[in-house]
Amino acid sequence: MEKKSFHFTNSILKLIKADFYQGKESSPLIFVCHGFKGFKDWGMFPYVCERLSKIGFNVISFNFSLNGIENNLENFTNLDNFRINTYSREILDLEEIVSYVTKNGKFLPELQNLRYGFLGHSRGGGISLLASKILEPKSIVTWSAIDSVMRFSTEDISNFEQKGFTEVLNARTKQLMPISKDLFFDAKAIHSHGDIEGALKTTKIPLLLIHGESDFVVPLENWKKIVPNLKKAKTTFKIIPNGDHTFGAVHPFKQTTNELEQAIELTSDWFKKYL
């Protein structure tokens, strides 16, 4: 397995940093999308990418351009960027990296025109589903995906109205991380057009939704209300027993878990069949 790091400037002149994990020649591409307060080098992601590439897939893992990570690949050193990030910006970032890798040949010519799919964790799962309205992935797998973009408390909304921003605590770094009211307005607009459930109902591609039984960040009960309304021919929902939001993985990554291995196996089997 060979890993190649690269970066490019997106349409708002911000850097998108990425890693390419080489699989078998001409094998499909998997774009891995991290979640909120996440990044490509967090915990399980390098391990997961390596595992998928050893199976044979070509894998691209990247940082959304406004996720707050810069030269220090494991700490949030640009909270000004983090503050102005939105769902729509992340959808555009995903669109731009797909184009950069598969369309114009600026990265590696041999990756042009390959079939591709998305693997998205948490908010990255939601972004993957929303982006499928614009892009043409052949399949999507989500891990612990958010069920809605409207993930704001009453206090958050009050802060947006009174101060123009709110703050969230990063339990790992102990940083208070600011979020602009622009994210709230962006989420309201996406919600008014059907939100993530709307994207699920209109999709024409095979989807695998993987969720942990003990996920308290995005409770399993939220998805149990949505899944019965989806097209069973297109969408499969799998529950990992005892799995939490990251299937037991932590940062820094220490070791794999039974729950994480189950998620990887389900993902690999799914992409082998539909990608």
Contacts in CASP RR format, 6 or more apart in sequence:
PFRMAT RR
TARGET T0000
AUTHOR 0000-0000-0000
METHOD contacts of the structure
MODEL  1
MEKKSFHFTNSILKLIKADFYQGKESSPLIFVCHGFKGFKDWGMFPYVCE
RLSKIGFNVISFNFSLNGIENNLENFTNLDNFRINTYSREILDLEEIVSY
VTKNGKFLPELQNLRYGFLGHSRGGGISLLASKILEPKSIVTWSAIDSVM
RFSTEDISNFEQKGFTEVLNARTKQLMPISKDLFFDAKAIHSHGDIEGAL
KTTKIPLLLIHGESDFVVPLENWKKIVPNLKKAKTTFKIIPNGDHTFGAV
HPFKQTTNELEQAIELTSDWFKKYL
1 21 0 8 1.000
1 22 0 8 1.000
1 23 0 8 1.000
1 50 0 8 1.000
1 53 0 8 1.000
1 54 0 8 1.000
2 21 0 8 1.000
2 22 0 8 1.000
3 19 0 8 1.000
3 20 0 8 1.000
3 21 0 8 1.000
3 22 0 8 1.000
3 50 0 8 1.000
4 19 0 8 1.000
4 20 0 8 1.000
4 22 0 8 1.000
4 108 0 8 1.000
5 17 0 8 1.000
5 18 0 8 1.000
5 19 0 8 1.000
5 20 0 8 1.000
6 17 0 8 1.000
6 18 0 8 1.000
6 19 0 8 1.000
6 20 0 8 1.000
6 107 0 8 1.000
7 15 0 8 1.000
7 16 0 8 1.000
7 17 0 8 1.000
7 18 0 8 1.000
8 15 0 8 1.000
8 16 0 8 1.000
8 97 0 8 1.000
8 100 0 8 1.000
8 106 0 8 1.000
8 107 0 8 1.000
9 15 0 8 1.000
9 16 0 8 1.000
10 16 0 8 1.000
10 65 0 8 1.000
10 92 0 8 1.000
10 93 0 8 1.000
10 96 0 8 1.000
11 92 0 8 1.000
11 96 0 8 1.000
12 65 0 8 1.000
12 89 0 8 1.000
14 65 0 8 1.000
14 66 0 8 1.000
14 81 0 8 1.000
15 65 0 8 1.000
15 70 0 8 1.000
16 62 0 8 1.000
16 63 0 8 1.000
16 64 0 8 1.000
16 65 0 8 1.000
16 93 0 8 1.000
16 96 0 8 1.000
16 97 0 8 1.000
16 100 0 8 1.000
17 40 0 8 1.000
17 62 0 8 1.000
17 63 0 8 1.000
17 69 0 8 1.000
17 73 0 8 1.000
18 40 0 8 1.000
18 60 0 8 1.000
18 61 0 8 1.000
18 62 0 8 1.000
18 63 0 8 1.000
18 97 0 8 1.000
19 40 0 8 1.000
19 46 0 8 1.000
19 49 0 8 1.000
19 60 0 8 1.000
19 61 0 8 1.000
19 62 0 8 1.000
20 58 0 8 1.000
20 59 0 8 1.000
20 60 0 8 1.000
20 107 0 8 1.000
20 108 0 8 1.000
20 111 0 8 1.000
21 49 0 8 1.000
21 50 0 8 1.000
21 52 0 8 1.000
21 53 0 8 1.000
21 58 0 8 1.000
21 59 0 8 1.000
21 60 0 8 1.000
21 61 0 8 1.000
22 53 0 8 1.000
22 58 0 8 1.000
23 53 0 8 1.000
23 54 0 8 1.000
23 56 0 8 1.000
23 57 0 8 1.000
23 58 0 8 1.000
23 59 0 8 1.000
24 56 0 8 1.000
24 57 0 8 1.000
24 58 0 8 1.000
25 110 0 8 1.000
26 110 0 8 1.000
26 114 0 8 1.000
27 56 0 8 1.000
27 57 0 8 1.000
27 58 0 8 1.000
27 114 0 8 1.000
28 57 0 8 1.000
28 58 0 8 1.000
28 114 0 8 1.000
28 115 0 8 1.000
28 116 0 8 1.000
28 117 0 8 1.000
28 138 0 8 1.000
28 271 0 8 1.000
28 275 0 8 1.000
29 57 0 8 1.000
29 58 0 8 1.000
29 59 0 8 1.000
29 60 0 8 1.000
29 101 0 8 1.000
29 102 0 8 1.000
29 111 0 8 1.000
29 114 0 8 1.000
29 115 0 8 1.000
29 116 0 8 1.000
29 117 0 8 1.000
30 52 0 8 1.000
30 57 0 8 1.000
30 58 0 8 1.000
30 59 0 8 1.000
30 60 0 8 1.000
30 116 0 8 1.000
30 117 0 8 1.000
30 118 0 8 1.000
30 119 0 8 1.000
30 271 0 8 1.000
30 275 0 8 1.000
31 60 0 8 1.000
31 61 0 8 1.000
31 62 0 8 1.000
31 94 0 8 1.000
31 97 0 8 1.000
31 98 0 8 1.000
31 116 0 8 1.000
31 117 0 8 1.000
31 118 0 8 1.000
31 119 0 8 1.000
31 137 0 8 1.000
32 40 0 8 1.000
32 45 0 8 1.000
32 48 0 8 1.000
32 49 0 8 1.000
32 59 0 8 1.000
32 60 0 8 1.000
32 61 0 8 1.000
32 62 0 8 1.000
32 118 0 8 1.000
32 119 0 8 1.000
32 120 0 8 1.000
32 121 0 8 1.000
33 62 0 8 1.000
33 64 0 8 1.000
33 90 0 8 1.000
33 94 0 8 1.000
33 118 0 8 1.000
33 119 0 8 1.000
33 120 0 8 1.000
33 121 0 8 1.000
33 124 0 8 1.000
33 125 0 8 1.000
33 127 0 8 1.000
33 128 0 8 1.000
34 40 0 8 1.000
34 42 0 8 1.000
34 45 0 8 1.000
34 61 0 8 1.000
34 63 0 8 1.000
34 64 0 8 1.000
34 67 0 8 1.000
34 120 0 8 1.000
34 121 0 8 1.000
34 122 0 8 1.000
34 124 0 8 1.000
35 120 0 8 1.000
35 121 0 8 1.000
35 122 0 8 1.000
35 123 0 8 1.000
35 124 0 8 1.000
35 125 0 8 1.000
35 127 0 8 1.000
36 122 0 8 1.000
36 123 0 8 1.000
37 76 0 8 1.000
37 168 0 8 1.000
37 170 0 8 1.000
37 177 0 8 1.000
38 67 0 8 1.000
39 63 0 8 1.000
39 67 0 8 1.000
39 69 0 8 1.000
39 73 0 8 1.000
39 74 0 8 1.000
40 46 0 8 1.000
40 61 0 8 1.000
40 62 0 8 1.000
40 63 0 8 1.000
40 73 0 8 1.000
41 73 0 8 1.000
41 74 0 8 1.000
42 74 0 8 1.000
42 251 0 8 1.000
43 246 0 8 1.000
43 249 0 8 1.000
43 250 0 8 1.000
43 251 0 8 1.000
43 252 0 8 1.000
43 253 0 8 1.000
44 246 0 8 1.000
44 247 0 8 1.000
44 249 0 8 1.000
44 253 0 8 1.000
44 256 0 8 1.000
44 260 0 8 1.000
45 61 0 8 1.000
45 121 0 8 1.000
46 61 0 8 1.000
46 253 0 8 1.000
47 249 0 8 1.000
47 253 0 8 1.000
47 256 0 8 1.000
48 119 0 8 1.000
48 260 0 8 1.000
48 264 0 8 1.000
49 59 0 8 1.000
49 61 0 8 1.000
51 264 0 8 1.000
51 268 0 8 1.000
52 59 0 8 1.000
52 119 0 8 1.000
52 264 0 8 1.000
52 267 0 8 1.000
52 268 0 8 1.000
52 271 0 8 1.000
53 59 0 8 1.000
55 268 0 8 1.000
57 268 0 8 1.000
57 271 0 8 1.000
57 275 0 8 1.000
58 111 0 8 1.000
58 114 0 8 1.000
60 97 0 8 1.000
60 101 0 8 1.000
62 93 0 8 1.000
62 97 0 8 1.000
63 69 0 8 1.000
64 85 0 8 1.000
64 89 0 8 1.000
64 90 0 8 1.000
64 93 0 8 1.000
65 81 0 8 1.000
65 89 0 8 1.000
65 93 0 8 1.000
66 81 0 8 1.000
66 82 0 8 1.000
66 84 0 8 1.000
66 85 0 8 1.000
66 89 0 8 1.000
66 90 0 8 1.000
67 76 0 8 1.000
67 81 0 8 1.000
67 82 0 8 1.000
67 85 0 8 1.000
68 76 0 8 1.000
68 77 0 8 1.000
68 78 0 8 1.000
68 79 0 8 1.000
68 81 0 8 1.000
68 82 0 8 1.000
68 85 0 8 1.000
69 75 0 8 1.000
69 76 0 8 1.000
69 77 0 8 1.000
69 78 0 8 1.000
70 77 0 8 1.000
70 78 0 8 1.000
70 81 0 8 1.000
71 77 0 8 1.000
74 251 0 8 1.000
74 252 0 8 1.000
75 173 0 8 1.000
76 82 0 8 1.000
76 170 0 8 1.000
76 173 0 8 1.000
76 175 0 8 1.000
76 177 0 8 1.000
79 175 0 8 1.000
79 177 0 8 1.000
79 178 0 8 1.000
82 177 0 8 1.000
82 178 0 8 1.000
82 179 0 8 1.000
83 165 0 8 1.000
83 177 0 8 1.000
83 178 0 8 1.000
83 179 0 8 1.000
83 180 0 8 1.000
84 180 0 8 1.000
84 182 0 8 1.000
85 179 0 8 1.000
85 183 0 8 1.000
86 182 0 8 1.000
86 183 0 8 1.000
86 186 0 8 1.000
87 123 0 8 1.000
87 127 0 8 1.000
87 130 0 8 1.000
87 149 0 8 1.000
87 183 0 8 1.000
87 186 0 8 1.000
87 187 0 8 1.000
87 190 0 8 1.000
88 186 0 8 1.000
88 189 0 8 1.000
88 190 0 8 1.000
90 123 0 8 1.000
90 124 0 8 1.000
90 127 0 8 1.000
91 127 0 8 1.000
91 130 0 8 1.000
91 131 0 8 1.000
91 134 0 8 1.000
94 118 0 8 1.000
94 127 0 8 1.000
94 128 0 8 1.000
94 131 0 8 1.000
94 135 0 8 1.000
95 131 0 8 1.000
95 134 0 8 1.000
95 135 0 8 1.000
98 116 0 8 1.000
98 135 0 8 1.000
100 106 0 8 1.000
100 107 0 8 1.000
101 107 0 8 1.000
101 108 0 8 1.000
101 111 0 8 1.000
102 111 0 8 1.000
102 112 0 8 1.000
102 113 0 8 1.000
102 114 0 8 1.000
102 116 0 8 1.000
103 112 0 8 1.000
104 112 0 8 1.000
105 111 0 8 1.000
105 112 0 8 1.000
115 138 0 8 1.000
115 275 0 8 1.000
116 137 0 8 1.000
116 138 0 8 1.000
116 275 0 8 1.000
117 137 0 8 1.000
117 138 0 8 1.000
117 139 0 8 1.000
117 140 0 8 1.000
117 271 0 8 1.000
117 275 0 8 1.000
118 125 0 8 1.000
118 128 0 8 1.000
118 131 0 8 1.000
118 132 0 8 1.000
118 137 0 8 1.000
118 140 0 8 1.000
118 141 0 8 1.000
119 128 0 8 1.000
119 140 0 8 1.000
119 141 0 8 1.000
119 142 0 8 1.000
119 143 0 8 1.000
119 267 0 8 1.000
120 126 0 8 1.000
120 127 0 8 1.000
120 128 0 8 1.000
120 140 0 8 1.000
120 141 0 8 1.000
120 142 0 8 1.000
120 143 0 8 1.000
120 145 0 8 1.000
121 142 0 8 1.000
121 143 0 8 1.000
121 144 0 8 1.000
121 145 0 8 1.000
121 246 0 8 1.000
122 143 0 8 1.000
122 144 0 8 1.000
122 145 0 8 1.000
122 146 0 8 1.000
122 217 0 8 1.000
122 218 0 8 1.000
122 245 0 8 1.000
123 146 0 8 1.000
124 142 0 8 1.000
124 145 0 8 1.000
124 146 0 8 1.000
125 140 0 8 1.000
125 142 0 8 1.000
125 143 0 8 1.000
125 145 0 8 1.000
125 146 0 8 1.000
126 142 0 8 1.000
126 145 0 8 1.000
126 146 0 8 1.000
126 149 0 8 1.000
126 196 0 8 1.000
126 199 0 8 1.000
128 137 0 8 1.000
128 140 0 8 1.000
128 142 0 8 1.000
128 145 0 8 1.000
129 140 0 8 1.000
129 142 0 8 1.000
129 145 0 8 1.000
129 196 0 8 1.000
129 199 0 8 1.000
129 200 0 8 1.000
129 203 0 8 1.000
129 207 0 8 1.000
130 149 0 8 1.000
130 190 0 8 1.000
130 196 0 8 1.000
130 199 0 8 1.000
131 137 0 8 1.000
132 140 0 8 1.000
132 199 0 8 1.000
132 203 0 8 1.000
132 205 0 8 1.000
133 199 0 8 1.000
133 202 0 8 1.000
137 205 0 8 1.000
138 205 0 8 1.000
138 274 0 8 1.000
138 275 0 8 1.000
139 205 0 8 1.000
139 206 0 8 1.000
139 207 0 8 1.000
139 208 0 8 1.000
139 270 0 8 1.000
139 271 0 8 1.000
139 274 0 8 1.000
139 275 0 8 1.000
140 203 0 8 1.000
140 205 0 8 1.000
140 206 0 8 1.000
140 207 0 8 1.000
140 208 0 8 1.000
141 207 0 8 1.000
141 208 0 8 1.000
141 209 0 8 1.000
141 210 0 8 1.000
141 266 0 8 1.000
141 267 0 8 1.000
141 270 0 8 1.000
141 271 0 8 1.000
142 207 0 8 1.000
142 208 0 8 1.000
142 209 0 8 1.000
142 210 0 8 1.000
143 210 0 8 1.000
143 211 0 8 1.000
143 247 0 8 1.000
143 263 0 8 1.000
143 267 0 8 1.000
144 210 0 8 1.000
144 211 0 8 1.000
144 212 0 8 1.000
144 215 0 8 1.000
144 217 0 8 1.000
144 218 0 8 1.000
144 245 0 8 1.000
144 246 0 8 1.000
144 247 0 8 1.000
145 196 0 8 1.000
145 209 0 8 1.000
145 211 0 8 1.000
145 218 0 8 1.000
146 196 0 8 1.000
146 218 0 8 1.000
147 196 0 8 1.000
147 197 0 8 1.000
147 218 0 8 1.000
147 222 0 8 1.000
147 223 0 8 1.000
147 226 0 8 1.000
148 191 0 8 1.000
148 195 0 8 1.000
148 196 0 8 1.000
148 197 0 8 1.000
148 222 0 8 1.000
149 186 0 8 1.000
149 187 0 8 1.000
149 190 0 8 1.000
149 191 0 8 1.000
149 195 0 8 1.000
149 196 0 8 1.000
150 187 0 8 1.000
150 188 0 8 1.000
150 191 0 8 1.000
150 195 0 8 1.000
151 187 0 8 1.000
152 160 0 8 1.000
152 166 0 8 1.000
152 184 0 8 1.000
152 187 0 8 1.000
155 166 0 8 1.000
156 166 0 8 1.000
156 179 0 8 1.000
156 184 0 8 1.000
157 184 0 8 1.000
159 165 0 8 1.000
159 166 0 8 1.000
159 167 0 8 1.000
160 166 0 8 1.000
160 181 0 8 1.000
160 184 0 8 1.000
161 181 0 8 1.000
164 180 0 8 1.000
164 181 0 8 1.000
165 178 0 8 1.000
165 179 0 8 1.000
165 180 0 8 1.000
165 181 0 8 1.000
166 178 0 8 1.000
166 179 0 8 1.000
167 176 0 8 1.000
167 177 0 8 1.000
167 178 0 8 1.000
167 179 0 8 1.000
168 176 0 8 1.000
168 177 0 8 1.000
168 179 0 8 1.000
169 175 0 8 1.000
169 176 0 8 1.000
169 177 0 8 1.000
170 176 0 8 1.000
170 177 0 8 1.000
172 251 0 8 1.000
197 226 0 8 1.000
197 229 0 8 1.000
200 207 0 8 1.000
200 226 0 8 1.000
200 230 0 8 1.000
200 235 0 8 1.000
201 229 0 8 1.000
201 230 0 8 1.000
201 231 0 8 1.000
203 234 0 8 1.000
203 235 0 8 1.000
204 234 0 8 1.000
205 234 0 8 1.000
205 274 0 8 1.000
206 234 0 8 1.000
206 235 0 8 1.000
206 236 0 8 1.000
206 270 0 8 1.000
206 274 0 8 1.000
207 234 0 8 1.000
207 235 0 8 1.000
207 236 0 8 1.000
208 235 0 8 1.000
208 236 0 8 1.000
208 238 0 8 1.000
208 266 0 8 1.000
208 267 0 8 1.000
208 270 0 8 1.000
209 223 0 8 1.000
209 227 0 8 1.000
209 235 0 8 1.000
209 236 0 8 1.000
209 237 0 8 1.000
209 238 0 8 1.000
210 238 0 8 1.000
210 240 0 8 1.000
210 263 0 8 1.000
210 266 0 8 1.000
210 267 0 8 1.000
211 218 0 8 1.000
211 220 0 8 1.000
211 223 0 8 1.000
211 237 0 8 1.000
211 238 0 8 1.000
211 239 0 8 1.000
211 240 0 8 1.000
212 220 0 8 1.000
212 239 0 8 1.000
212 240 0 8 1.000
212 241 0 8 1.000
212 242 0 8 1.000
212 243 0 8 1.000
212 244 0 8 1.000
212 245 0 8 1.000
212 247 0 8 1.000
212 259 0 8 1.000
213 220 0 8 1.000
213 239 0 8 1.000
213 240 0 8 1.000
213 241 0 8 1.000
213 242 0 8 1.000
213 243 0 8 1.000
214 220 0 8 1.000
214 242 0 8 1.000
214 243 0 8 1.000
214 244 0 8 1.000
215 243 0 8 1.000
215 244 0 8 1.000
215 245 0 8 1.000
216 244 0 8 1.000
216 245 0 8 1.000
217 245 0 8 1.000
218 245 0 8 1.000
220 239 0 8 1.000
223 237 0 8 1.000
227 235 0 8 1.000
227 237 0 8 1.000
230 237 0 8 1.000
236 270 0 8 1.000
238 266 0 8 1.000
240 247 0 8 1.000
240 259 0 8 1.000
240 262 0 8 1.000
240 263 0 8 1.000
241 259 0 8 1.000
242 259 0 8 1.000
243 259 0 8 1.000
244 259 0 8 1.000
246 260 0 8 1.000
247 257 0 8 1.000
247 259 0 8 1.000
247 260 0 8 1.000
247 262 0 8 1.000
247 263 0 8 1.000
248 257 0 8 1.000
248 259 0 8 1.000
248 260 0 8 1.000
249 256 0 8 1.000
249 257 0 8 1.000
249 260 0 8 1.000
END
